[in-house]
Amino acid sequence: MTTELAPRATTGDLETVCKAARDHRDYGERHSTLHPEVWQALRDSPLPAAALPAVFGGLQWPAGQIIDAVRQLALADPSAGWAAAIHAPAGAFTARLDTQTAAELGLGPGKPPPLIAGSSIPAGTAEPDTEHVRLRGTWPLVTSAPQMTLAVLAAPDPQDHATRWWWVAQDNVDVLQDWDAVGLRGSASCSVTCDSLVPRHHTIRLTEPAAFDEPLYRFPLYGLMSACIAAVAQATAEQALAAFRELATTSTPRQAAATLAHSGPVQETYAHAATRLTAAAAHADSTVETAWKAAQNGTVPGIQRAALRAACSHLVQTAAVVCQDLFETAGSAAVHRRNPLEKYWRDSAVAARHALVASRGRQLAGALMLTGTAAKDL
């Protein structure tokens, strides 16, 4: 996904982490985590600070620049892109903290930006304990769990039972090495457990306005996260198209007189896939641009939030279909691991199952479009 909202992140900004991701892209398939050099390059890159407020030492990039940077890394390796899709927008979570709480969590000018990860599934409990709550539970699917430096975990508020997100230092969570998925294997999206006292004020509600009245924090947070996920899906499908082109020009099916590239049905499938992906990406770009312009001028209307979520979900689902169609069209030539088509197919299938861009996200968008009812997590 590309936009005209802000200058593309310069090659130098991301070159190191992208090169490391390309060089070690097979490591994640074998070990269910990124190579140590990739993790280090990601921590040292601008991405953890991209959405962090400037007052906390962050870069506070425009939404379009964040999304495009995620896509650049996903082109190098979808698993590394997935980690960036979580960590890059996560800095916007901190925009709901006051400066004192942020300082207690280690945020501030001159300090290294945190690698934030977490779970929006309210899988734990927060029991009152004097000036603290005791946060207990097991949270699944925490991307980069072994590498994160700050966790934000969802649990019901002990007073009104509404979902809150609680900030927990890395030392207060235990990582379960249970990530063994069919796709995005390098993302290390493990479960974490916690049984720790957390100060009552180390908490936020994502449905409340940010503490800083800036365009990035008026831009829908769930929309930004969905757009970053969509950027990974788009990059994965773009790489699948490239891999299919290479395969089609070199592979000759049995009893065929020419390569796959000369088959009429194959040509039709490829043209359809490429056009569908281009159209879905252009539509997503348009909704991001519209929402960003609204955020620059004030509040983003509900209908624009709905359009953004629907477009991001559509791009992710389209990318998954494109990867599957290309994998099937390639026939037996695609089953070998030396051809990355099967990997892109698996990665895109896993990306399409994230809650923000799966059926729940589409339902929220459709509800507003049909009934005018806007959910707080739109």
C-alpha positions in Angstrom: 0.0 0.0 0.0 1.4 3.4 -1.0 0.1 6.8 -0.4 0.9 10.4 -1.3 0.3 11.5 2.3 4.0 11.8 3.3 7.4 11.1 1.8 8.3 7.5 1.6 10.6 6.4 4.4 14.1 6.8 2.9 16.0 3.7 1.9 18.6 4.5 4.5 16.1 4.5 7.3 15.1 0.9 6.7 17.9 -0.5 4.6 19.6 -2.4 7.4 16.5 -4.2 8.7 15.3 -5.0 5.2 18.6 -6.4 4.2 18.8 -8.5 7.4 15.2 -9.8 6.8 16.0 -10.7 3.2 19.3 -12.4 4.2 17.7 -14.5 6.9 14.1 -15.0 5.6 14.4 -18.9 5.8 15.5 -18.8 9.5 12.0 -18.1 10.7 10.6 -21.1 8.8 13.0 -23.4 10.8 12.9 -21.7 14.2 9.5 -20.0 14.5 11.2 -16.7 15.3 13.2 -14.1 13.3 17.0 -14.4 13.2 18.7 -12.5 16.1 20.3 -10.1 13.5 16.8 -9.2 12.3 15.5 -8.6 15.7 18.4 -6.4 16.5 18.0 -4.5 13.3 14.3 -4.0 13.9 15.0 -2.6 17.4 17.6 -0.2 16.0 15.4 0.9 13.1 12.9 3.9 13.2 9.9 1.5 13.3 9.5 1.2 17.1 9.5 5.0 17.4 7.4 5.7 14.3 4.1 6.3 16.1 5.5 7.2 19.5 4.6 10.8 20.5 7.4 13.3 20.0 7.1 14.3 23.6 8.2 10.8 24.5 11.1 10.9 22.1 9.2 9.4 19.2 9.1 10.2 15.5 5.4 10.7 15.2 5.3 9.8 11.5 2.2 10.5 9.4 0.0 7.4 9.0 0.9 6.9 5.4 4.6 6.8 6.1 4.1 4.2 8.9 2.1 2.0 6.6 4.5 2.3 3.7 7.5 1.5 5.9 5.7 -1.7 7.1 5.1 -2.7 3.5 8.8 -2.2 2.6 9.9 -4.6 5.3 7.2 -7.1 4.4 8.5 -7.2 0.8 11.8 -8.4 2.3 10.1 -11.0 4.5 6.4 -11.2 5.5 7.2 -12.4 9.0 9.5 -9.4 9.6 6.8 -7.2 8.1 4.2 -8.7 10.4 6.4 -7.9 13.4 6.7 -4.3 12.1 2.9 -4.1 11.5 2.5 -4.7 15.3 5.4 -2.6 16.7 5.2 0.4 14.3 1.6 1.5 15.1 1.9 0.4 18.8 3.6 3.6 19.7 0.2 5.3 19.3 -1.0 3.3 22.3 1.2 5.5 24.5 -0.6 8.6 23.3 -3.2 7.8 25.9 -0.7 8.1 28.7 0.0 11.1 30.8 3.7 12.2 31.0 4.1 10.9 34.6 2.9 7.4 33.8 4.9 7.4 30.6 8.0 8.2 32.6 7.3 5.4 35.0 7.1 3.1 32.1 10.5 4.2 30.8 9.3 6.5 28.0 10.9 9.9 27.4 13.4 11.9 25.3 16.8 10.3 25.1 15.5 6.9 26.0 15.3 4.0 23.6 11.8 3.4 22.2 10.1 0.3 23.6 9.3 -2.7 21.5 5.6 -2.8 22.3 3.5 -6.0 21.9 0.4 -7.3 23.5 -3.0 -8.8 23.1 -6.5 -7.3 22.8 -8.1 -10.5 23.9 -9.4 -9.9 27.4 -8.1 -13.2 28.6 -7.0 -12.2 32.0 -8.3 -10.7 35.2 -7.4 -7.5 37.1 -8.2 -7.9 40.8 -8.0 -4.9 43.1 -5.0 -4.9 45.5 -4.7 -1.5 47.4 -3.0 0.9 44.9 -2.5 -1.9 42.4 -4.3 -4.6 40.5 -3.1 -8.2 40.3 -3.1 -9.0 36.7 -3.5 -12.7 36.0 -4.0 -14.7 32.9 -2.7 -16.2 29.7 -2.8 -14.1 26.5 -2.4 -15.8 23.1 -0.9 -14.6 19.9 1.4 -11.9 21.2 3.6 -11.1 18.2 7.4 -10.9 19.0 6.6 -11.9 22.6 10.2 -13.1 23.3 11.6 -9.8 22.1 9.2 -7.2 23.4 10.3 -4.8 26.1 6.8 -3.6 27.1 3.5 -5.5 27.0 0.0 -4.1 26.9 -2.5 -6.8 27.9 -6.3 -6.6 27.8 -8.4 -7.4 30.9 -11.8 -6.3 32.3 -11.7 -3.2 34.6 -12.4 -4.4 38.1 -14.8 -1.5 38.7 -17.0 -1.4 35.6 -15.9 -4.5 33.8 -15.1 -2.6 30.6 -12.0 -3.8 28.8 -8.8 -2.0 29.6 -5.3 -2.5 28.5 -2.7 -2.8 31.2 1.0 -1.9 30.8 3.4 -4.6 32.0 7.2 -4.6 31.9 8.8 -7.5 30.1 10.2 -8.9 33.4 6.7 -9.4 34.7 5.5 -11.8 31.9 6.5 -15.3 31.0 6.6 -16.3 27.4 5.3 -19.7 26.3 7.2 -21.0 23.3 4.0 -22.3 21.6 4.1 -20.5 18.2 4.2 -23.2 15.5 1.8 -21.9 12.9 1.5 -22.8 9.2 2.4 -19.2 8.1 4.2 -16.1 9.3 6.3 -18.5 11.3 9.1 -16.0 12.0 6.8 -13.6 13.8 7.1 -15.5 17.2 3.5 -14.8 18.1 3.6 -16.7 21.3 1.3 -16.8 24.3 2.3 -15.0 27.5 1.3 -15.4 31.1 1.3 -12.9 33.8 0.7 -12.9 37.6 1.9 -9.6 38.8 0.9 -6.4 40.6 0.4 -3.5 38.3 -0.2 0.1 39.4 -3.9 1.0 38.9 -2.9 4.0 36.7 -0.8 1.9 34.3 -3.8 1.3 32.1 -5.6 2.8 29.1 -8.7 2.4 27.2 -8.2 2.5 23.4 -11.8 3.7 22.9 -11.0 6.9 24.7 -9.4 10.0 22.9 -5.7 10.3 23.0 -4.0 12.7 25.4 -2.4 14.6 22.5 -4.5 16.4 19.9 -2.4 15.6 16.9 -3.4 14.2 13.5 -1.7 10.8 14.0 -3.7 10.3 17.2 -7.0 11.5 15.7 -6.5 9.0 13.0 -8.4 5.8 14.0 -6.0 3.6 15.9 -7.8 0.4 14.8 -7.7 1.7 11.3 -4.0 2.3 11.4 -3.3 -1.2 12.8 -5.6 -2.7 10.1 -3.8 -0.7 7.4 -0.4 -2.0 8.6 -1.7 -5.6 8.5 -3.1 -4.9 5.0 0.3 -3.6 3.9 1.9 -6.9 4.9 -0.8 -8.9 3.0 -0.3 -6.7 -0.1 3.5 -7.1 0.0 3.1 -10.9 0.4 0.8 -11.1 -2.7 3.1 -8.8 -4.7 5.9 -11.2 -3.9 3.7 -14.1 -4.9 3.0 -12.5 -8.3 6.7 -12.0 -8.8 7.5 -15.6 -7.9 4.7 -16.9 -10.2 6.1 -14.9 -13.1 9.5 -16.4 -12.6 8.0 -19.9 -12.3 5.8 -19.5 -15.3 8.6 -18.4 -17.6 10.8 -21.4 -16.6 8.5 -24.3 -15.9 7.1 -26.4 -18.7 4.2 -28.8 -17.7 4.3 -32.4 -18.9 3.1 -32.9 -22.4 3.1 -29.2 -23.0 5.0 -27.6 -25.9 5.8 -24.3 -24.0 6.2 -22.9 -20.6 3.3 -22.0 -18.3 3.6 -18.4 -19.4 2.2 -19.4 -22.8 -0.9 -21.1 -21.5 -4.1 -19.1 -22.1 -5.8 -20.1 -18.8 -2.6 -19.2 -16.9 -2.3 -15.9 -18.6 -6.0 -15.1 -17.7 -5.5 -16.2 -14.0 -2.4 -14.0 -13.7 -4.0 -10.9 -15.2 -7.0 -11.3 -13.0 -4.9 -11.8 -9.9 -2.7 -8.8 -10.6 -5.6 -6.5 -11.4 -7.6 -7.5 -8.3 -4.7 -6.8 -6.0 -3.9 -3.5 -7.7 -7.6 -2.4 -7.4 -7.9 -3.5 -3.7 -4.6 -1.7 -2.8 -5.7 1.5 -4.7 -9.0 1.5 -2.8 -7.3 1.0 0.5 -4.8 3.8 -0.3 -7.8 6.1 -1.0 -9.5 5.4 2.3 -6.2 6.0 4.2 -5.7 9.3 2.4 -9.3 10.4 3.0 -9.1 9.5 6.7 -5.7 11.2 7.1 -7.0 14.5 5.6 -9.9 14.4 8.0 -7.5 13.7 10.9 -5.5 16.7 9.9 -8.6 18.9 10.0 -10.3 17.4 13.1 -12.3 14.3 13.8 -12.5 11.4 11.4 -16.2 10.8 10.7 -17.6 7.4 11.4 -18.4 6.6 7.8 -14.8 7.2 6.9 -13.6 4.9 9.7 -16.0 2.2 8.4 -14.7 2.7 4.9 -11.1 2.4 6.1 -11.7 -0.8 8.0 -13.7 -2.4 5.2 -11.1 -1.5 2.6 -8.2 -2.9 4.7 -10.1 -6.1 5.3 -10.9 -6.3 1.6 -7.2 -5.9 0.7 -6.1 -8.6 3.1 -8.8 -11.1 1.9 -8.0 -10.3 -1.8 -4.3 -10.9 -1.2 -5.1 -14.2 0.4 -7.2 -15.3 -2.6 -4.5 -14.1 -5.1 -1.9 -16.1 -3.3 -4.1 -19.2 -3.3 -5.1 -18.9 -6.9 -1.4 -18.5 -8.0 -0.4 -21.5 -5.9 -3.1 -23.7 -7.4 -2.5 -22.5 -10.9 1.2 -23.3 -10.7 0.3 -27.0 -10.1 2.9 -29.4 -8.8 5.7 -27.0 -9.6 4.7 -24.9 -6.5 4.8 -27.7 -3.9 8.6 -27.6 -3.6 10.0 -25.4 -0.9 12.6 -24.0 -3.2 9.7 -22.1 -4.8 8.4 -19.5 -2.4 4.8 -19.6 -3.7 3.8 -22.1 -1.1 5.2 -19.9 1.7 3.4 -16.8 0.4 0.2 -18.8 0.3 0.6 -19.9 3.9 1.6 -16.4 5.1 -1.3 -14.7 3.4 -3.7 -17.3 4.9 -2.5 -16.6 8.4 -2.6 -12.8 7.9 -6.2 -13.0 6.8 -7.2 -14.5 10.1 -6.3 -11.5 12.3 -9.3 -10.3 14.1 -9.0 -6.7 12.9 -9.3 -7.7 9.2 -11.4 -10.9 9.5 -15.2 -11.1 9.9 -15.3 -8.9 13.1 -13.8 -5.9 11.3 -16.1 -6.3 8.3 -19.1 -6.6 10.6 -18.2 -3.3 12.4 -17.9 -1.5 9.1 -21.1 -3.0 7.7 -23.0 -2.2 10.9 -22.3 1.5 10.5 -22.9 1.5 6.8 -26.3 -0.2 7.2 -27.6 1.1 10.6 -25.5 4.1 11.3 -24.4 2.5 14.6 -20.7 3.0 15.2 -18.9 0.6 17.6 -16.2 2.2 19.8 -13.6 -0.2 18.4 -14.3 1.0 14.8 
